Amino acid sequence: MRDNYQLTNQSIDVITEKCTQLEQLTLWGCIHLHHLSFDPREKAGVVSSGNLILLNLWGCHSLRDDSATALVGMKNLRSLIVSECHRLTDAFVIALGQNVPQLSHLNLRYCKRLTDTGVNAIAQQMRDLYALDLSFCTKVTVASLFNLLEIRGRTLAELRIQNCRKLDIALNPNGPGDGGDGRMILSALRSLGQECCVSILDLRQCGGQPGQNGDPFVEGMILLNFEQKLPGYFERKARWNTEVERNLVEQCLASVSDYHDRLEEREA
């Protein structure tokens, strides 16, 4: 339902409440959407619209913080995109961690009201998080990012913090800052050793932008086997460890169990 910008909740609620077998739903650009409403009926404590795996709400500018409570019971939801949902605050992210902690992909790009409080909630609550986009979240500082990497660096593979202007990354003495934030990020990555799963780190257009090879921050990333593909954008080969393996096995077993539950419901 992408870019149906004249639709209101009156019509969107009909889709979300009645189409209970949907696995993917895109409401990108539905600018009059201010809340979420799914089928309220429950069976064995799980909402009947809990088949949803991916929910894309990019550009739903009017979406409110209380929308997160509508996701209770969405046990299969793995990917949530709320980029450019400008009204969302830390309260939304905190409730999200309480209601759908199993998310593996979370895109908060351009959620400029988000602060370290929200990022710390993600670190504490979302143990299966694989990819996180905080680009253009300009209030986020290195303190919460350091905490995030220390707690979730063994499962988090992609971290995108492009254009987070409060960060001072470059260690180049000729730069505008002292690069203290860059040192903290390198320290967090080093502390995890071989257990660190981060393979994509996007720092483009952050404050104190890293330079080319020879910049101390870039050299530190190279020692961690990263390659700078673009100024501020780093990649290395995907990492694997026992925690990631355990999470994947648990998700597969849960999917198989859910599949059998659906078969039994159809037979009944």
C-alpha positions in Angstrom: 0.0 0.0 0.0 3.0 2.2 -0.6 2.5 6.0 -1.1 -1.3 5.9 -0.7 -0.9 9.2 1.0 -4.7 10.0 1.1 -5.6 6.9 3.1 -6.5 7.4 6.8 -6.6 4.9 9.7 -10.3 4.3 8.9 -9.3 2.3 5.8 -5.9 1.0 6.9 -7.4 -0.5 10.1 -9.6 -2.7 7.9 -6.6 -4.2 6.2 -4.5 -4.7 9.4 -7.5 -6.1 11.4 -9.1 -8.4 8.7 -6.1 -9.6 6.7 -4.8 -11.8 9.4 -2.6 -14.1 7.3 -0.4 -11.3 6.0 3.4 -12.0 6.4 4.7 -8.7 4.9 3.0 -5.3 5.0 4.3 -2.1 3.5 2.5 1.2 4.4 5.4 3.4 3.3 4.3 7.0 2.9 0.8 6.7 4.4 1.2 10.0 6.1 -2.2 10.0 7.8 -1.5 6.8 9.7 -1.2 7.7 13.4 -1.8 4.3 15.1 -1.7 0.6 14.4 -4.6 -1.7 14.9 -4.5 -5.5 14.4 -7.1 -8.2 15.0 -7.8 -7.9 18.7 -9.0 -11.5 19.1 -6.6 -13.8 20.8 -6.0 -17.5 20.7 -3.8 -19.1 23.4 -2.5 -15.6 24.2 -1.3 -14.8 20.7 -3.0 -12.4 18.4 -4.4 -14.0 15.2 -2.5 -11.5 13.0 0.8 -12.7 14.5 1.9 -14.2 11.1 3.5 -10.8 10.2 7.2 -11.1 9.6 8.0 -7.7 8.0 6.3 -4.4 8.7 7.5 -1.3 6.7 6.2 2.0 8.0 8.8 4.3 6.3 7.6 7.9 6.1 4.5 7.5 8.2 5.1 10.9 9.6 2.0 11.0 11.9 2.7 7.6 13.7 2.6 8.0 17.5 4.7 6.3 20.2 1.7 4.2 21.4 1.8 2.3 18.1 4.4 0.0 19.7 1.7 -1.5 22.1 -0.2 -2.8 19.1 2.7 -5.2 18.3 2.2 -7.3 21.5 1.9 -11.0 20.5 3.6 -10.5 17.1 6.0 -13.4 17.9 7.0 -13.8 14.2 7.9 -10.2 13.5 11.5 -9.9 12.6 11.9 -6.7 10.5 10.5 -3.3 11.4 11.1 -0.1 9.4 10.0 3.2 10.9 12.4 5.5 9.1 11.2 9.1 8.8 8.5 8.6 11.4 9.4 12.0 12.9 7.1 11.9 15.9 8.6 8.8 17.4 10.6 9.1 20.6 12.5 7.0 23.1 9.1 5.9 24.5 8.4 4.1 21.3 11.7 2.2 21.2 11.4 1.2 24.9 7.9 -0.2 24.3 9.2 -1.9 21.2 11.8 -3.8 23.2 9.2 -4.9 25.7 6.7 -6.0 23.1 8.8 -7.5 20.2 12.3 -8.2 21.6 12.9 -10.8 19.0 13.4 -8.3 16.2 16.5 -9.0 14.0 16.3 -5.9 11.8 15.3 -2.4 13.0 15.5 0.7 10.9 15.2 4.0 12.8 16.7 6.2 10.2 15.8 9.9 10.5 14.0 9.4 13.9 15.7 12.5 15.2 14.0 12.5 18.6 15.7 9.3 19.5 18.4 9.7 22.2 20.9 7.5 24.1 18.0 6.4 26.3 16.4 4.6 23.3 19.6 3.1 22.1 20.4 1.8 25.6 16.9 0.1 25.7 17.7 -1.6 22.4 21.0 -2.9 23.8 19.3 -4.3 26.9 16.2 -5.8 25.4 16.8 -6.9 21.8 19.1 -9.9 22.1 18.5 -11.2 18.5 19.3 -7.9 16.8 21.3 -8.4 13.6 21.0 -5.1 11.8 20.4 -1.6 13.2 20.1 1.7 11.3 20.4 4.9 13.4 21.5 7.1 10.5 20.5 10.8 10.9 19.6 10.2 14.6 21.5 13.3 15.5 21.0 13.2 19.3 22.7 9.9 19.7 26.2 10.0 21.3 29.1 7.5 21.5 28.2 6.6 25.1 25.1 4.6 24.0 26.9 3.2 20.9 29.7 1.9 23.1 27.2 0.2 25.3 25.4 -1.2 22.3 28.6 -2.7 20.9 29.7 -4.1 24.2 26.4 -5.8 24.9 25.2 -6.8 21.3 28.5 -6.9 19.4 28.4 -10.7 19.5 25.2 -10.9 17.4 24.9 -7.4 15.8 26.3 -7.6 12.2 25.3 -4.3 10.7 25.4 -0.9 12.4 24.6 2.2 10.4 25.1 5.6 12.1 25.5 7.8 9.0 25.3 11.5 9.6 25.2 11.3 13.4 26.9 14.7 13.8 27.6 14.5 17.5 30.2 11.8 16.9 33.9 12.8 16.7 35.4 9.9 14.8 38.7 10.8 13.2 41.9 10.5 15.2 43.7 12.7 12.7 45.5 15.5 14.7 44.7 17.9 11.9 41.0 17.3 12.3 38.5 19.6 14.2 38.2 17.3 17.3 40.4 14.8 19.2 38.7 11.7 17.8 37.7 10.5 21.3 34.5 8.9 20.0 36.5 7.0 17.4 38.8 5.6 20.1 35.8 4.4 22.1 34.3 2.6 19.1 37.6 0.9 18.3 37.9 0.0 22.0 34.5 -1.7 22.0 35.2 -3.6 18.8 38.6 -4.8 20.1 37.2 -5.8 23.5 35.0 -8.4 21.8 37.9 -10.1 20.0 37.0 -12.9 17.7 33.5 -13.0 19.1 32.6 -9.7 17.5 30.1 -10.2 14.6 30.1 -6.6 13.3 30.9 -6.8 9.6 29.3 -3.5 8.4 30.0 -0.1 10.1 28.7 3.0 8.4 30.1 6.2 9.8 29.7 8.4 6.7 29.3 12.1 7.3 29.7 11.8 11.0 31.5 14.5 12.9 35.3 14.2 12.5 35.0 12.2 9.3 37.7 9.6 8.9 40.2 10.2 6.1 41.9 7.8 3.8 44.5 5.1 4.8 46.9 6.7 7.2 44.2 8.1 9.4 44.7 6.4 12.8 41.0 5.5 13.0 41.1 3.9 9.6 44.4 2.1 10.5 42.7 0.8 13.6 39.8 -0.6 11.6 42.2 -2.2 9.1 43.9 -4.0 12.0 40.4 -5.4 12.8 40.2 -6.7 9.2 37.8 -4.0 8.0 38.2 -2.3 4.6 37.1 1.2 4.0 35.0 0.9 0.9 34.0 4.6 0.9 35.1 7.4 3.3 33.6 6.4 6.6 32.0 3.1 5.3 33.7 -0.1 6.6 33.2 -3.7 5.7 34.8 -7.1 6.5 33.9 -10.7 5.9 30.8 -11.9 7.9 31.6 -13.4 11.3 30.0 -16.4 13.1 30.0 -17.5 16.7 28.1 -19.9 19.0 25.7 -17.2 20.1 24.6 -16.5 16.6 24.3 -20.2 15.9 22.1 -20.7 19.0 19.8 -17.8 18.0 19.4 -19.1 14.5 18.6 -22.7 15.7 16.1 -21.3 18.2 14.4 -19.3 15.5 14.3 -22.3 13.2 12.7 -24.5 15.9 10.2 -21.8 16.7 9.3 -21.6 13.0 8.8 -25.3 12.7 6.6 -25.4 15.8 4.5 -22.5 14.5 4.1 -24.3 11.1 2.8 -27.4 12.9 0.4 -25.3 15.0 -1.0 -23.7 11.8 -1.5 -27.2 10.2 -3.4 -28.4 13.3 -5.6 -25.3 13.2 -6.5 -25.9 9.6 -7.2 -29.6 10.2 -9.4 -28.6 13.2 
